[in-house]
Amino acid sequence: MATRWVPDLSRSLWRVGGFRDLWLSQTVTLVGTNVTLLALPLVGLFFLDASAFEVGLLWAIEYVPIMLVGLPVGVWVERLPLRMVMIVADVGRAAALLIVPVALWLDFLSMPLLYVVTFVIGLGTLFFDVAQLSILPAIVEEDRLVDANGKLELSRSVAQIGGPGLGGGLIQWLTAPLAILADMVTYLASAYFVMRLPKAPRPEPATEKFSLRSEIVDGMRFVFGHSLIRPLLLCATLAELAFAAVLALQVVFAADELHLTPAVIGIALAVGNGGGVVGALLAEPFARKLGTGTAFMVAIVLFTGGSIILPLSQGAVTFAAGMFVVYLGAYIFNVLQVSLCQAVTPTNLLGRMNSVFRFATWGVIPIGAAGGGLLVDSIGLRNVFWIAAALNVLSFLPPLFSAIPKMRNYIEESA
């Protein structure tokens, strides 16, 4: 049986208390996280005299939890109260951040300690995101998932644009250690909003003996056996691999290849991130106007086209335009992909489906970033961007040869 995917715009999600609290939780966390993204490296540079390699390692370590427990997380989340998972993740990340200024004050701060803090933050983020994606279908109705995910992605995009500026101002005003304390407060605020969420219904406990391995296998079998989820996962993984290289090298490319000044680079990147805001706003009306399948394919064409513009760039305008189109297509795709996967996945498999997606898509980010960096010396920055564009072209193929292009304004209720 199929169900219409036509949102009733007369029902505002802002009137749904559960969604409003979930949105507030994510938004304050994202703003704080953007502060920490600047503050932790600056603590390493200015207080510990860290090398460029040591600072780069801070970024990579945040993704280590995904490689270690990315798949089991889905099984654990399905067997635990989702609100409690999110609250513990928030409180755990806040406690980890508190260690930094305390250690600095007591004079025992070190790079290994910063690595531990970063690992705990990455672990908490993994649990929080899988639980958040799993709880959303219990808070909003199925035909409002695109609208809900669009609003959540909008706050993410706005935080990416305004967060670094806010973080830089806080660091300048408070210094990096105190700015980290400000981020700690945002995690605690997030936990407060999560506490206000309605309790999500839990599946009936399994009567058979629990086997972590078999549960993980069942989740992977569901994802890779689903005619709609599998091509979306393959597409997203290839695109994330490409984007990781581009994002890791975008500033270097703009400075060394395009000879842009820092101020112009900042403006170009802000314009590029603006594509994410537009994409998050357009995703729902886009799918409603074109049909779900066509909207998916156009979104992929957009972020692929943007990735082709980048290595062709000769100045700030084309560079900014390429980034804008990349983010525009990527955010439309993300909103539609998350919504569709949530809608077609049974409640008892939501955690595992989300964890498989996180494991695959986030797991390739360090690979793409490191691989792109290693290739620069041998083939040059522009050619690395061409490889990223080629990966995006390949990402178009799995959805193309699937049932996705034939979808109209509906979603299947089951696999």
C-alpha positions as CSV (number, residue, x, y, z in Angstrom):
1,M,0.0,0.0,0.0
2,A,1.2,3.6,-0.7
3,T,0.4,6.8,1.2
4,R,0.4,10.3,-0.3
5,W,3.4,12.4,0.5
6,V,1.6,15.8,0.2
7,P,2.1,18.0,3.3
8,D,-0.8,19.9,4.8
9,L,0.8,23.4,5.1
10,S,-2.1,24.6,7.3
11,R,-0.6,22.6,10.2
12,S,2.5,24.4,11.4
13,L,5.2,22.3,13.0
14,W,6.0,25.2,15.3
15,R,2.8,24.4,17.1
16,V,4.0,20.8,17.8
17,G,5.7,21.1,21.2
18,G,7.8,18.0,20.7
19,F,9.2,19.1,17.4
20,R,9.8,22.7,18.7
21,D,11.9,21.3,21.6
22,L,13.8,19.0,19.3
23,W,14.6,21.8,17.0
24,L,15.7,24.0,19.9
25,S,17.9,21.2,21.2
26,Q,19.7,20.8,17.9
27,T,20.0,24.5,17.2
28,V,21.7,25.4,20.5
29,T,24.0,22.4,20.2
30,L,25.0,23.3,16.6
31,V,25.8,26.9,17.6
32,G,28.0,25.7,20.5
33,T,29.7,23.1,18.4
34,N,30.8,25.7,15.9
35,V,32.5,27.6,18.8
36,T,34.3,24.5,19.9
37,L,35.5,23.8,16.3
38,L,37.5,27.0,16.5
39,A,38.3,26.9,20.2
40,L,39.8,23.5,20.7
41,P,42.4,23.9,17.9
42,L,43.3,27.4,19.3
43,V,43.8,25.9,22.7
44,G,46.2,23.5,21.2
45,L,48.0,26.1,19.2
46,F,48.3,28.9,21.8
47,F,48.5,27.0,25.1
48,L,50.2,23.8,24.1
49,D,52.3,24.9,21.1
50,A,50.8,22.1,19.0
51,S,52.0,21.4,15.5
52,A,49.8,21.5,12.4
53,F,49.8,17.6,12.4
54,E,48.6,17.5,16.1
55,V,45.8,20.0,15.4
56,G,44.7,18.1,12.3
57,L,44.6,14.9,14.4
58,L,42.1,16.6,16.7
59,W,39.7,16.9,13.8
60,A,40.2,13.3,12.7
61,I,39.8,11.8,16.2
62,E,36.2,13.0,16.4
63,Y,35.3,10.4,13.7
64,V,37.1,7.5,15.4
65,P,34.0,6.5,17.4
66,I,32.2,6.0,14.2
67,M,34.7,3.4,13.0
68,L,34.8,1.7,16.4
69,V,31.1,1.5,17.4
70,G,29.2,3.0,14.5
71,L,27.3,-0.1,13.8
72,P,26.5,-1.4,17.3
73,V,25.2,2.1,18.3
74,G,22.1,1.4,16.3
75,V,21.3,-1.8,18.2
76,W,22.0,-0.2,21.6
77,V,19.8,2.9,20.7
78,E,16.9,0.7,19.7
79,R,17.0,-1.0,23.2
80,L,17.2,2.2,25.3
81,P,14.9,5.1,25.9
82,L,15.7,7.6,23.2
83,R,15.3,10.7,25.3
84,M,17.7,9.2,27.9
85,V,20.3,8.4,25.2
86,M,20.2,12.0,24.0
87,I,20.4,13.5,27.5
88,V,23.3,11.3,28.5
89,A,25.1,12.3,25.3
90,D,24.5,16.0,25.9
91,V,25.7,15.8,29.6
92,G,28.6,13.6,28.6
93,R,29.8,16.1,26.0
94,A,29.3,19.0,28.5
95,A,31.4,17.2,31.1
96,A,34.1,16.5,28.5
97,L,34.3,20.2,27.6
98,L,34.5,21.2,31.2
99,I,37.7,19.2,31.5
100,V,39.6,21.7,29.2
101,P,39.4,24.9,31.2
102,V,39.7,23.0,34.5
103,A,42.9,21.2,33.2
104,L,44.3,24.5,32.0
105,W,43.6,26.2,35.3
106,L,45.3,23.3,37.2
107,D,48.1,23.2,34.7
108,F,47.8,19.6,33.5
109,L,46.3,20.2,30.1
110,S,48.0,18.3,27.3
111,M,47.4,17.3,23.7
112,P,46.6,13.6,24.7
113,L,43.9,15.0,27.1
114,L,42.5,17.1,24.2
115,Y,42.3,14.0,22.1
116,V,40.4,12.2,24.8
117,V,38.0,15.2,25.1
118,T,37.5,15.2,21.3
119,F,36.9,11.4,21.3
120,V,34.2,11.7,24.0
121,I,32.5,14.6,22.0
122,G,32.5,12.5,18.8
123,L,31.1,9.5,20.7
124,G,28.3,11.6,22.3
125,T,27.5,13.2,18.9
126,L,27.2,9.7,17.3
127,F,24.7,8.5,20.0
128,F,22.8,11.8,20.0
129,D,22.4,11.9,16.2
130,V,21.3,8.3,15.8
131,A,18.8,8.7,18.6
132,Q,17.5,12.1,17.3
133,L,16.9,10.6,13.8
134,S,15.1,7.7,15.4
135,I,12.9,9.8,17.6
136,L,11.7,12.3,15.0
137,P,9.1,9.9,13.4
138,A,7.5,9.4,16.8
139,I,7.1,13.2,17.2
140,V,5.8,14.3,13.8
141,E,3.4,12.6,11.4
142,E,4.8,10.8,8.5
143,D,3.6,13.3,5.9
144,R,5.4,16.1,7.8
145,L,8.9,14.4,7.9
146,V,10.2,16.4,4.9
147,D,9.0,19.7,6.5
148,A,10.5,18.7,9.8
149,N,13.9,17.6,8.4
150,G,14.0,20.7,6.3
151,K,13.7,22.9,9.4
152,L,16.4,20.8,11.2
153,E,18.7,21.1,8.2
154,L,18.0,24.8,8.0
155,S,19.2,25.4,11.5
156,R,22.4,23.3,10.7
157,S,23.1,25.4,7.6
158,V,22.5,28.7,9.5
159,A,24.8,27.6,12.3
160,Q,27.5,26.8,9.7
161,I,27.3,30.3,8.3
162,G,26.9,32.3,11.6
163,G,28.6,29.9,14.0
164,P,32.2,30.5,13.0
165,G,31.7,34.3,13.2
166,L,30.0,34.0,16.6
167,G,32.7,31.6,17.8
168,G,35.5,33.9,16.6
169,G,33.9,36.8,18.5
170,L,33.5,34.7,21.7
171,I,37.0,33.5,21.5
172,Q,38.3,37.1,21.0
173,W,36.2,38.3,23.9
174,L,36.4,35.5,26.4
175,T,39.5,33.6,25.2
176,A,39.3,30.0,23.9
177,P,39.0,28.1,27.2
178,L,36.1,30.3,28.4
179,A,34.4,30.0,25.0
180,I,34.5,26.3,25.4
181,L,32.6,26.8,28.7
182,A,29.9,28.6,26.6
183,D,29.6,25.5,24.4
184,M,29.3,23.4,27.6
185,V,26.2,25.5,28.5
186,T,24.7,24.8,25.1
187,Y,24.9,21.1,25.6
188,L,23.2,21.4,29.0
189,A,20.5,23.6,27.4
190,S,20.0,20.9,24.7
191,A,19.6,18.3,27.5
192,Y,16.9,20.5,29.1
193,F,14.9,20.7,25.8
194,V,15.3,16.9,25.3
195,M,13.8,16.4,28.7
196,R,10.7,18.2,27.5
197,L,10.2,15.8,24.6
198,P,7.3,13.3,24.7
199,K,8.3,9.7,25.4
200,A,8.8,7.8,22.2
201,P,7.0,4.5,22.0
202,R,9.4,1.6,22.2
203,P,9.1,-1.8,20.4
204,E,8.1,-4.8,22.3
205,P,11.2,-6.4,24.0
206,A,12.5,-9.4,22.1
207,T,11.9,-12.7,23.7
208,E,14.8,-14.5,22.0
209,K,18.3,-14.3,23.3
210,F,20.0,-11.0,22.3
211,S,22.9,-11.3,19.9
212,L,24.7,-8.0,19.0
213,R,26.2,-9.6,15.9
214,S,22.9,-10.9,14.5
215,E,21.2,-7.6,15.2
216,I,23.8,-5.7,13.3
217,V,23.6,-8.2,10.4
218,D,19.8,-7.9,10.4
219,G,20.1,-4.1,10.2
220,M,22.6,-4.2,7.4
221,R,20.6,-6.8,5.5
222,F,17.5,-4.5,5.8
223,V,19.5,-1.4,4.5
224,F,21.3,-3.1,1.6
225,G,18.2,-5.2,0.7
226,H,15.8,-2.2,0.5
227,S,15.2,-1.0,-3.1
228,L,15.1,2.7,-2.0
229,I,17.5,2.9,0.9
230,R,20.4,1.0,-0.7
231,P,20.9,3.3,-3.7
232,L,20.5,6.4,-1.5
233,L,23.2,5.0,0.9
234,L,25.6,4.3,-2.0
235,C,25.0,7.8,-3.5
236,A,25.5,9.5,-0.1
237,T,28.7,7.6,0.7
238,L,30.3,8.4,-2.6
239,A,29.3,12.1,-2.3
240,E,30.6,12.4,1.3
241,L,33.9,10.9,0.2
242,A,34.2,13.6,-2.5
243,F,32.9,16.4,-0.2
244,A,35.4,15.5,2.5
245,A,38.3,16.1,0.2
246,V,36.8,19.4,-1.1
247,L,36.0,20.7,2.4
248,A,39.4,19.8,3.8
249,L,41.2,21.6,0.9
250,Q,38.7,24.4,0.1
251,V,40.7,27.1,1.9
252,V,44.0,25.9,0.5
253,F,42.5,25.8,-3.0
254,A,41.1,29.3,-2.7
255,A,44.4,30.7,-1.4
256,D,47.0,28.8,-3.4
257,E,45.2,28.2,-6.7
258,L,42.9,31.2,-6.9
259,H,45.1,33.6,-4.9
260,L,42.2,35.0,-2.9
261,T,42.7,37.1,0.2
262,P,41.5,35.7,3.6
263,A,38.6,38.2,3.6
264,V,37.5,37.2,0.1
265,I,37.8,33.5,1.0
266,G,35.6,34.1,4.0
267,I,32.9,35.9,1.9
268,A,33.1,33.2,-0.8
269,L,32.6,30.4,1.8
270,A,29.7,32.3,3.4
271,V,28.0,32.6,0.0
272,G,28.6,28.9,-0.6
273,N,27.1,27.9,2.7
274,G,24.1,30.1,1.8
275,G,23.2,27.4,-0.7
276,G,22.5,25.1,2.3
277,V,20.0,27.6,3.7
278,V,18.2,27.8,0.3
279,G,18.3,24.0,-0.1
280,A,16.8,23.4,3.3
281,L,14.0,25.9,2.6
282,L,13.3,24.5,-0.9
283,A,13.4,20.8,-0.2
284,E,9.7,20.3,0.7
285,P,8.1,22.5,-2.0
286,F,10.7,21.1,-4.5
287,A,9.6,17.6,-3.9
288,R,5.9,18.6,-3.9
289,K,6.3,20.4,-7.2
290,L,8.5,18.0,-9.1
291,G,7.7,14.7,-7.4
292,T,10.0,12.8,-5.0
293,G,12.0,10.9,-7.5
294,T,12.6,13.8,-9.9
295,A,13.6,16.0,-6.9
296,F,16.2,13.4,-5.8
297,M,17.7,13.3,-9.2
298,V,17.8,17.0,-9.7
299,A,19.4,17.4,-6.3
300,I,22.2,15.0,-7.3
301,V,22.7,16.9,-10.6
302,L,23.0,20.1,-8.6
303,F,25.7,19.0,-6.2
304,T,27.5,17.2,-9.0
305,G,27.4,20.3,-11.2
306,G,28.6,22.4,-8.4
307,S,31.6,20.1,-7.8
308,I,32.5,20.4,-11.6
309,I,32.4,24.2,-11.4
310,L,35.0,24.2,-8.6
311,P,38.0,22.9,-10.5
312,L,37.0,25.2,-13.4
313,S,37.0,28.2,-11.1
314,Q,39.3,31.1,-11.9
315,G,38.3,33.5,-9.2
316,A,36.1,34.2,-6.2
317,V,32.8,34.5,-8.1
318,T,33.0,31.0,-9.8
319,F,34.4,29.5,-6.6
320,A,31.5,30.9,-4.5
321,A,29.0,29.9,-7.1
322,G,30.3,26.3,-7.2
323,M,30.1,26.0,-3.5
324,F,26.6,27.5,-3.4
325,V,25.4,24.9,-6.0
326,V,27.1,22.1,-4.1
327,Y,25.4,23.0,-0.8
328,L,22.1,23.7,-2.6
329,G,21.9,20.2,-4.0
330,A,23.4,18.5,-1.0
331,Y,20.8,20.0,1.4
332,I,17.9,19.2,-0.8
333,F,19.2,15.6,-1.1
334,N,19.8,15.3,2.7
335,V,16.3,16.4,3.7
336,L,14.6,14.1,1.2
337,Q,16.9,11.1,2.0
338,V,16.5,11.3,5.7
339,S,12.8,11.7,5.4
340,L,12.3,8.9,3.0
341,C,14.5,6.5,5.0
342,Q,12.7,7.3,8.2
343,A,9.3,6.7,6.6
344,V,10.0,3.3,5.0
345,T,11.9,1.9,8.0
346,P,10.0,-0.1,10.7
347,T,10.3,1.5,14.1
348,N,12.3,-1.5,15.5
349,L,14.9,-1.0,12.8
350,L,15.2,2.8,12.9
351,G,18.3,2.9,15.1
352,R,20.2,0.3,13.0
353,M,19.2,2.0,9.7
354,N,20.5,5.3,11.0
355,S,23.7,3.9,12.4
356,V,24.5,2.1,9.1
357,F,24.0,5.4,7.3
358,R,26.2,7.2,9.8
359,F,28.9,4.5,9.7
360,A,29.1,4.6,5.9
361,T,28.8,8.3,5.3
362,W,30.7,9.7,8.3
363,G,33.2,6.8,8.2
364,V,34.5,7.9,4.7
365,I,35.1,11.5,5.8
366,P,38.6,11.0,7.3
367,I,39.5,8.8,4.3
368,G,38.4,11.5,1.8
369,A,40.1,14.3,3.7
370,A,43.3,12.4,4.2
371,G,43.3,11.0,0.7
372,G,42.8,14.4,-0.9
373,G,45.6,15.8,1.2
374,L,48.0,13.1,0.2
375,L,47.3,13.5,-3.5
376,V,47.9,17.2,-3.6
377,D,51.7,16.9,-3.9
378,S,51.6,14.4,-6.7
379,I,48.7,15.6,-8.9
380,G,47.9,19.1,-7.6
381,L,44.9,20.8,-5.9
382,R,42.9,21.3,-9.1
383,N,43.2,17.6,-10.1
384,V,42.1,16.5,-6.6
385,F,39.0,18.6,-7.1
386,W,38.4,16.9,-10.5
387,I,38.6,13.5,-8.8
388,A,36.0,14.7,-6.3
389,A,33.8,15.8,-9.2
390,A,34.2,12.3,-10.8
391,L,33.1,10.6,-7.5
392,N,30.0,12.8,-7.5
393,V,29.2,11.8,-11.1
394,L,29.5,8.1,-10.0
395,S,27.1,8.9,-7.1
396,F,24.4,9.6,-9.6
397,L,24.4,6.0,-10.9
398,P,23.0,4.0,-8.0
399,P,19.8,6.1,-7.8
400,L,19.5,6.3,-11.6
401,F,19.3,2.5,-11.9
402,S,16.8,2.1,-9.1
403,A,13.2,2.7,-8.4
404,I,13.8,6.2,-7.2
405,P,13.4,8.2,-10.5
406,K,10.0,6.6,-10.9
407,M,8.7,7.8,-7.6
408,R,6.0,10.5,-7.6
409,N,4.6,12.2,-4.5
410,Y,4.3,9.1,-2.4
411,I,6.3,6.8,-0.2
412,E,5.9,3.1,0.4
413,E,4.8,2.2,3.9
414,S,7.2,-0.8,4.0
415,A,10.1,-2.3,2.2
